[in-house]
Amino acid sequence: MKKTFFILLSIILLCGCSSHNEVITLSQNVTLKFFYVETCSQCKAFKENVIPELENTFGDSLVIEQYNLDDKTTLEVYDEVIDSLIDFDESCYGYGPAYALEGYFFKVGYTSGDEDYLIIDIENAVNGEELSDELSGLRFTYR
């Protein structure tokens, strides 16, 4: 009985400790600009859940810059991104969370689980492949 217990315990510990985070090295380094509002719960969730996931997945090949939309100095960076977009909907201006994969796309909004699609979209964008349909709402492209 003890032997069975130790075998089961060993299996549980081995399986529990073997979670694997796939590391993806992008063919070129890119920058993700994350725009947030301090009091926004979706922005906070993005900061706590998505940013660490992106850092673990892409390592040094993805630089993440964070900008508080309540800070007036951020508006210059934000406006520069907005002015670089082809089809930006002005009714989305100033809303967070929003993020720009510089030179590829800009997305407004976040829902739990989006990070899985965002990882795919970042890799696809850099590789010149089609982006997912899952994050197509309120996603705008660069000129």
N, CA, C and O of each residue as an XYZ file, in Angstrom:
572
protein
N       0.818     -1.199      0.000
C       0.000      0.000      0.000
C       0.863      1.264      0.000
O       0.587      2.215     -0.731
N       1.919      1.261      0.837
C       2.807      2.419      0.879
C       3.489      2.625     -0.458
O       3.662      3.754     -0.918
N       3.874      1.517     -1.078
C       4.555      1.601     -2.367
C       3.651      2.236     -3.421
O       4.104      3.074     -4.201
N       2.382      1.845     -3.452
C       1.410      2.403     -4.391
C       1.222      3.897     -4.139
O       1.146      4.692     -5.075
N       1.149      4.264     -2.862
C       0.988      5.663     -2.486
C       2.161      6.495     -2.997
O       1.953      7.564     -3.571
N       3.385      6.022     -2.797
C       4.572      6.759     -3.225
C       4.671      6.841     -4.746
O       5.125      7.847     -5.291
N       4.248      5.788     -5.421
C       4.253      5.812     -6.885
C       3.262      6.864     -7.385
O       3.589      7.662     -8.264
N       2.040      6.863     -6.818
C       1.037      7.858     -7.217
C       1.497      9.272     -6.898
O       1.325     10.185     -7.706
N       2.081      9.450     -5.723
C       2.583     10.758     -5.323
C       3.677     11.226     -6.286
O       3.707     12.394     -6.672
N       4.565     10.325     -6.668
C       5.636     10.662     -7.611
C       5.075     11.080     -8.962
O       5.550     12.044     -9.561
N       4.066     10.361     -9.443
C       3.442     10.688    -10.734
C       2.794     12.060    -10.673
O       2.941     12.864    -11.593
N       2.074     12.328     -9.584
C       1.405     13.627     -9.430
C       2.431     14.750     -9.397
O       2.253     15.770    -10.063
N       3.500     14.574     -8.630
C       4.519     15.615     -8.545
C       5.222     15.828     -9.878
O       5.472     16.970    -10.264
N       5.543     14.762    -10.581
C       6.203     14.896    -11.873
C       5.309     15.585    -12.888
O       5.764     16.457    -13.627
N       4.048     15.203    -12.930
C       3.118     15.834    -13.875
C       2.874     17.281    -13.511
O       2.798     18.140    -14.390
N       2.751     17.561    -12.227
C       2.483     18.924    -11.773
C       3.648     19.856    -12.009
O       3.459     21.061    -12.170
N       4.852     19.312    -12.031
C       6.030     20.164    -12.183
C       6.533     20.236    -13.607
O       7.550     20.878    -13.870
N       5.859     19.607    -14.510
C       6.372     19.558    -15.873
C       5.654     20.509    -16.819
O       5.675     20.299    -18.032
N       5.012     21.564    -16.282
C       4.353     22.507    -17.186
C       5.415     23.132    -18.074
O       6.491     23.511    -17.611
N       5.099     23.233    -19.335
C       6.084     23.685    -20.313
C       5.595     24.963    -20.968
O       4.515     25.007    -21.558
N       6.395     25.979    -20.856
C       6.127     27.227    -21.565
C       6.973     27.223    -22.818
O       8.201     27.244    -22.740
N       6.334     27.197    -23.966
C       7.084     27.227    -25.219
C       7.683     28.612    -25.398
O       6.982     29.620    -25.310
N       8.980     28.651    -25.649
C       9.655     29.917    -25.903
C       9.754     30.095    -27.409
O      10.229     29.214    -28.126
N       9.299     31.243    -27.870
C       9.307     31.555    -29.293
C      10.267     32.720    -29.515
O      10.108     33.790    -28.928
N      11.246     32.503    -30.355
C      12.149     33.582    -30.715
C      11.706     34.118    -32.072
O      11.730     33.403    -33.074
N      11.310     35.363    -32.090
C      10.845     35.987    -33.327
C      12.017     36.226    -34.268
O      13.150     36.411    -33.822
N      11.748     36.223    -35.554
C      12.803     36.406    -36.552
C      13.404     37.814    -36.504
O      14.504     38.040    -37.008
N      12.689     38.744    -35.906
C      13.203     40.097    -35.686
C      12.604     40.620    -34.395
O      11.493     40.243    -34.024
N      13.331     41.480    -33.713
C      12.816     42.063    -32.483
C      11.713     43.061    -32.817
O      11.822     43.824    -33.777
N      10.652     43.047    -32.017
C       9.543     43.980    -32.206
C       9.166     44.585    -30.854
O       9.535     44.075    -29.796
N       8.422     45.687    -30.924
C       7.996     46.392    -29.724
C       6.484     46.364    -29.614
O       5.772     46.625    -30.584
N       6.004     46.046    -28.427
C       4.576     46.117    -28.118
C       4.396     47.309    -27.182
O       4.967     47.350    -26.092
N       3.598     48.273    -27.623
C       3.294     49.437    -26.788
C       1.940     49.194    -26.151
O       0.928     49.058    -26.839
N       1.934     49.140    -24.817
C       0.710     48.878    -24.058
C       0.232     50.170    -23.420
O       0.952     50.796    -22.642
N      -0.998     50.564    -23.759
C      -1.607     51.784    -23.230
C      -2.705     51.396    -22.246
O      -3.573     50.582    -22.560
N      -2.659     51.982    -21.061
C      -3.608     51.609    -20.016
C      -4.121     52.832    -19.269
O      -3.538     53.915    -19.318
N      -5.239     52.615    -18.575
C      -5.806     53.607    -17.670
C      -5.682     52.999    -16.278
O      -6.083     51.856    -16.057
N      -5.139     53.749    -15.361
C      -4.816     53.241    -14.023
C      -6.010     52.589    -13.321
O      -5.840     51.587    -12.626
N      -7.204     53.138    -13.490
C      -8.381     52.637    -12.767
C      -9.165     51.570    -13.534
O     -10.223     51.137    -13.077
N      -8.672     51.152    -14.666
C      -9.377     50.203    -15.535
C      -9.074     48.759    -15.120
O      -7.911     48.360    -15.055
N     -10.117     47.982    -14.842
C      -9.917     46.593    -14.412
C      -9.387     45.710    -15.542
O      -8.599     44.797    -15.294
N      -9.811     45.974    -16.782
C      -9.284     45.205    -17.920
C      -7.803     45.506    -18.130
O      -7.027     44.614    -18.471
N      -7.419     46.750    -17.928
C      -6.013     47.139    -18.065
C      -5.171     46.430    -17.003
O      -4.081     45.935    -17.286
N      -5.687     46.392    -15.802
C      -4.986     45.718    -14.705
C      -4.843     44.227    -15.007
O      -3.778     43.650    -14.787
N      -5.899     43.609    -15.504
C      -5.854     42.185    -15.853
C      -4.829     41.939    -16.955
O      -4.100     40.948    -16.909
N      -4.765     42.825    -17.939
C      -3.779     42.693    -19.019
C      -2.366     42.755    -18.439
O      -1.514     41.933    -18.774
N      -2.127     43.738    -17.566
C      -0.810     43.889    -16.932
C      -0.415     42.644    -16.148
O       0.724     42.183    -16.229
N      -1.368     42.102    -15.387
C      -1.069     40.976    -14.501
C      -0.986     39.638    -15.227
O      -0.213     38.767    -14.830
N      -1.765     39.469    -16.276
C      -1.846     38.171    -16.943
C      -1.103     38.107    -18.272
O      -0.357     37.163    -18.531
N      -1.311     39.104    -19.100
C      -0.801     39.040    -20.471
C       0.680     39.403    -20.550
O       1.459     38.693    -21.186
N       1.067     40.487    -19.916
C       2.453     40.929    -20.032
C       3.439     39.853    -19.562
O       4.403     39.573    -20.274
N       3.234     39.239    -18.384
C       4.162     38.163    -18.000
C       4.160     36.992    -18.987
O       5.206     36.402    -19.255
N       2.994     36.663    -19.520
C       2.887     35.575    -20.496
C       3.674     35.908    -21.764
O       4.380     35.054    -22.300
N       3.555     37.138    -22.240
C       4.299     37.559    -23.425
C       5.805     37.565    -23.160
O       6.590     37.136    -24.005
N       6.200     38.049    -21.991
C       7.624     38.073    -21.638
C       8.202     36.659    -21.583
O       9.309     36.413    -22.062
N       7.444     35.737    -20.998
C       7.909     34.349    -20.911
C       7.940     33.676    -22.274
O       8.818     32.856    -22.545
N       6.992     34.015    -23.127
C       6.898     33.367    -24.436
C       7.933     33.894    -25.416
O       8.573     33.111    -26.117
N       8.106     35.209    -25.478
C       8.962     35.796    -26.506
C      10.329     36.247    -26.001
O      11.211     36.556    -26.802
N      10.513     36.286    -24.700
C      11.811     36.684    -24.160
C      12.248     38.041    -24.676
O      11.461     38.986    -24.729
N      13.515     38.125    -25.055
C      14.099     39.396    -25.491
C      13.683     39.826    -26.889
O      13.967     40.954    -27.291
N      13.008     38.944    -27.649
C      12.639     39.328    -29.008
C      11.388     40.222    -29.042
O      11.014     40.739    -30.095
N      10.748     40.396    -27.878
C       9.604     41.310    -27.779
C       9.874     42.309    -26.654
O       9.991     41.931    -25.488
N       9.968     43.577    -27.018
C      10.141     44.645    -26.035
C       8.759     45.180    -25.711
O       7.991     45.508    -26.615
N       8.433     45.272    -24.423
C       7.120     45.774    -24.008
C       7.301     47.121    -23.317
O       7.998     47.231    -22.308
N       6.660     48.141    -23.877
C       6.665     49.479    -23.286
C       5.266     49.757    -22.754
O       4.275     49.458    -23.419
N       5.184     50.331    -21.551
C       3.887     50.619    -20.938
C       3.686     52.122    -20.812
O       4.586     52.860    -20.410
N       2.475     52.556    -21.167
C       2.140     53.974    -21.161
C       0.800     54.197    -20.462
O      -0.206     53.587    -20.823
N       0.798     55.067    -19.471
C      -0.414     55.424    -18.742
C      -1.148     56.523    -19.523
O      -0.619     57.618    -19.710
N      -2.357     56.221    -19.970
C      -3.127     57.195    -20.757
C      -3.557     58.410    -19.940
O      -3.987     59.410    -20.514
N      -3.451     58.344    -18.614
C      -3.764     59.490    -17.774
C      -2.598     60.475    -17.688
O      -2.752     61.586    -17.180
N      -1.448     60.065    -18.181
C      -0.246     60.905    -18.165
C      -0.166     61.674    -19.488
O      -0.119     61.068    -20.559
N      -0.151     62.985    -19.413
C      -0.167     63.818    -20.619
C       1.042     63.568    -21.523
O       0.943     63.762    -22.734
N       2.169     63.146    -20.971
C       3.344     62.884    -21.804
C       3.139     61.644    -22.682
O       3.819     61.484    -23.696
N       2.212     60.773    -22.298
C       1.897     59.576    -23.083
C       1.167     59.939    -24.369
O       1.297     59.240    -25.374
N       0.411     61.013    -24.346
C      -0.414     61.372    -25.506
C       0.394     61.558    -26.779
O      -0.100     61.261    -27.867
N       1.608     62.036    -26.669
C       2.449     62.208    -27.854
C       2.742     60.846    -28.499
O       2.644     60.697    -29.717
N       3.096     59.870    -27.684
C       3.367     58.510    -28.187
C       2.084     57.895    -28.732
O       2.082     57.292    -29.805
N       0.994     58.052    -27.986
C      -0.300     57.492    -28.385
C      -0.762     58.089    -29.720
O      -1.173     57.362    -30.624
N      -0.689     59.409    -29.830
C      -1.115     60.080    -31.070
C      -0.251     59.666    -32.263
O      -0.749     59.534    -33.381
N       1.028     59.466    -32.019
C       1.914     59.012    -33.093
C       1.467     57.640    -33.612
O       1.463     57.399    -34.819
N       1.094     56.751    -32.697
C       0.597     55.431    -33.104
C      -0.711     55.583    -33.872
O      -0.863     55.020    -34.956
N      -1.653     56.337    -33.318
C      -2.971     56.517    -33.951
C      -2.817     57.105    -35.356
O      -3.494     56.669    -36.287
N      -1.935     58.086    -35.513
C      -1.721     58.714    -36.819
C      -1.088     57.763    -37.835
O      -1.133     58.019    -39.038
N      -0.504     56.675    -37.355
C       0.145     55.699    -38.242
C      -0.805     54.613    -38.732
O      -0.418     53.756    -39.526
N      -2.047     54.648    -38.258
C      -2.998     53.590    -38.590
C      -3.815     53.952    -39.823
O      -4.091     55.124    -40.081
N      -4.194     52.934    -40.573
C      -4.983     53.132    -41.789
C      -6.436     53.443    -41.462
O      -7.011     54.392    -41.995
N      -7.017     52.653    -40.599
C      -8.470     52.620    -40.461
C      -8.963     52.845    -39.032
O      -9.967     52.259    -38.630
N      -8.272     53.685    -38.263
C      -8.625     53.856    -36.855
C      -9.996     54.491    -36.683
O     -10.325     55.472    -37.351
N     -10.796     53.921    -35.779
C     -12.114     54.443    -35.442
C     -11.946     55.452    -34.306
O     -11.641     55.072    -33.176
N     -12.141     56.714    -34.600
C     -11.910     57.791    -33.620
C     -12.752     57.642    -32.349
O     -12.402     58.207    -31.312
N     -13.853     56.893    -32.413
C     -14.672     56.705    -31.207
C     -13.945     55.838    -30.172
O     -14.376     55.768    -29.021
N     -12.859     55.185    -30.562
C     -12.058     54.348    -29.650
C     -10.911     55.131    -29.017
O     -10.173     54.599    -28.188
N     -10.765     56.392    -29.407
C      -9.620     57.183    -28.946
C      -9.590     57.291    -27.419
O     -10.585     57.655    -26.791
N      -8.443     56.972    -26.839
C      -8.224     57.145    -25.409
C      -8.696     56.004    -24.535
O      -8.528     56.052    -23.317
N      -9.287     54.974    -25.131
C      -9.771     53.854    -24.337
C      -8.667     52.825    -24.114
O      -7.860     52.552    -25.002
N      -8.653     52.269    -22.921
C      -7.708     51.209    -22.596
C      -8.472     49.987    -22.147
O      -9.653     50.073    -21.810
N      -7.826     48.885    -22.140
C      -6.460     48.697    -22.584
C      -6.377     48.730    -24.106
O      -7.327     48.396    -24.814
N      -5.228     49.136    -24.570
C      -4.949     49.127    -26.003
C      -3.473     48.795    -26.160
O      -2.647     49.139    -25.314
N      -3.164     48.132    -27.238
C      -1.763     47.793    -27.475
C      -1.461     47.826    -28.957
O      -2.303     47.527    -29.804
N      -0.215     48.205    -29.238
C       0.237     48.307    -30.627
C       1.470     47.437    -30.802
O       2.472     47.622    -30.112
N       1.393     46.498    -31.717
C       2.592     45.792    -32.152
C       3.152     46.668    -33.255
O       2.669     46.669    -34.388
N       4.174     47.406    -32.896
C       4.681     48.486    -33.737
C       4.940     48.034    -35.172
O       5.697     47.099    -35.431
N       4.283     48.736    -36.091
C       4.442     48.462    -37.504
C       3.483     47.417    -38.054
O       3.453     47.175    -39.260
N       2.697     46.796    -37.176
C       1.829     45.706    -37.621
C       0.347     45.961    -37.337
O      -0.454     46.055    -38.267
N      -0.021     46.073    -36.059
C      -1.431     46.277    -35.736
C      -1.585     46.941    -34.377
O      -0.667     46.956    -33.557
N      -2.784     47.493    -34.166
C      -3.183     48.151    -32.920
C      -4.517     47.550    -32.518
O      -5.397     47.386    -33.363
N      -4.684     47.218    -31.242
C      -5.915     46.575    -30.767
C      -6.410     47.285    -29.524
O      -5.631     47.592    -28.621
N      -7.701     47.544    -29.481
C      -8.341     48.147    -28.314
C      -9.156     47.063    -27.617
O      -9.918     46.340    -28.258
N      -8.989     46.956    -26.289
C      -9.771     46.020    -25.495
C      -9.035     44.739    -25.167
O      -8.070     44.353    -25.826
N      -9.534     44.087    -24.111
C      -8.962     42.816    -23.665
C     -10.038     42.009    -22.958
O     -10.809     42.533    -22.155
N     -10.070     40.721    -23.276
C     -10.919     39.759    -22.591
C     -10.030     38.613    -22.146
O      -9.111     38.224    -22.866
N     -10.288     38.079    -20.989
C      -9.496     36.953    -20.479
C      -9.423     35.854    -21.534
O     -10.442     35.448    -22.094
N      -8.221     35.383    -21.794
C      -8.003     34.354    -22.800
C      -7.477     34.909    -24.117
O      -6.997     34.154    -24.962
N      -7.564     36.230    -24.298
C      -7.062     36.851    -25.527
C      -5.561     36.619    -25.711
O      -5.059     36.628    -26.834
N      -4.852     36.413    -24.601
C      -3.397     36.281    -24.695
C      -2.968     35.125    -25.599
O      -1.937     35.211    -26.267
N      -3.750     34.047    -25.624
C      -3.420     32.911    -26.495
C      -3.454     33.338    -27.968
O      -2.574     32.974    -28.748
N      -4.464     34.100    -28.331
C      -4.587     34.584    -29.709
C      -3.559     35.683    -30.003
O      -3.048     35.786    -31.118
N      -3.268     36.488    -28.998
C      -2.285     37.556    -29.186
C      -0.909     36.964    -29.479
O      -0.183     37.476    -30.331
N      -0.553     35.909    -28.792
C       0.729     35.242    -29.051
C       0.788     34.763    -30.496
O       1.796     34.946    -31.178
N      -0.287     34.157    -30.950
C      -0.358     33.687    -32.340
C      -0.264     34.861    -33.298
O       0.460     34.798    -34.292
N      -0.999     35.944    -33.003
C      -1.011     37.111    -33.891
C       0.352     37.797    -33.963
O       0.759     38.254    -35.031
N       1.049     37.869    -32.851
C       2.384     38.479    -32.862
C       3.309     37.666    -33.760
O       4.006     38.218    -34.611
N       3.308     36.367    -33.565
C       4.165     35.500    -34.376
C       3.772     35.573    -35.854
O       4.637     35.667    -36.725
N       2.473     35.530    -36.130
C       1.999     35.603    -37.521
C       2.357     36.938    -38.168
O       2.793     36.973    -39.319
N       2.176     38.028    -37.439
C       2.473     39.353    -37.987
C       3.938     39.455    -38.388
O       4.253     39.904    -39.490
N       4.819     39.047    -37.512
C       6.252     39.136    -37.785
C       6.641     38.233    -38.952
O       7.556     38.553    -39.711
N       5.948     37.110    -39.096
C       6.243     36.170    -40.188
C       5.484     36.485    -41.471
O       5.573     35.737    -42.444
N       4.735     37.590    -41.478
C       4.003     37.989    -42.679
C       2.800     37.114    -42.984
O       2.358     37.033    -44.130
N       2.270     36.458    -41.958
C       1.115     35.578    -42.131
C      -0.162     36.272    -41.671
O      -0.115     37.300    -40.995
N      -1.291     35.703    -42.043
C      -2.594     36.266    -41.709
C      -2.836     36.225    -40.193
O      -2.469     35.265    -39.515
N      -3.459     37.284    -39.684
C      -3.790     37.352    -38.259
C      -5.070     36.582    -37.987
O      -5.860     36.323    -38.895
N      -5.266     36.219    -36.726
C      -6.451     35.443    -36.340
C      -7.715     36.287    -36.435
O      -7.666     37.512    -36.328
N      -8.833     35.628    -36.634
C     -10.123     36.317    -36.637
C     -10.571     36.650    -35.214
O     -11.355     37.577    -35.010
N     -10.079     35.903    -34.239
C     -10.540     36.052    -32.857
C     -10.322     37.452    -32.305
O     -11.135     37.926    -31.511
N      -9.262     38.120    -32.698
C      -8.980     39.464    -32.182
C      -9.228     40.560    -33.224
O      -8.711     41.670    -33.100
N     -10.014     40.242    -34.242
C     -10.203     41.198    -35.339
C     -11.066     42.401    -34.956
O     -10.933     43.462    -35.566
N     -11.945     42.263    -33.966
C     -12.768     43.386    -33.537
C     -11.914     44.464    -32.899
O     -11.102     44.171    -32.021
N     -12.079     45.676    -33.316
C     -11.321     46.829    -32.832
C      -9.821     46.650    -32.995
O      -9.041     47.142    -32.180
N      -9.420     45.952    -34.039
C      -8.002     45.831    -34.403
C      -7.799     46.643    -35.673
O      -8.552     46.514    -36.638
N      -6.784     47.468    -35.657
C      -6.497     48.369    -36.744
C      -5.077     48.122    -37.250
O      -4.200     47.714    -36.489
N      -4.865     48.369    -38.523
C      -3.564     48.082    -39.112
C      -2.763     49.364    -39.365
O      -3.314     50.455    -39.504
N      -1.464     49.187    -39.417
C      -0.566     50.288    -39.725
C      -0.578     50.558    -41.227
O      -0.918     49.680    -42.021
N      -0.207     51.770    -41.608
C      -0.102     52.152    -43.029
C       1.036     51.398    -43.672
O       1.296     51.572    -44.862
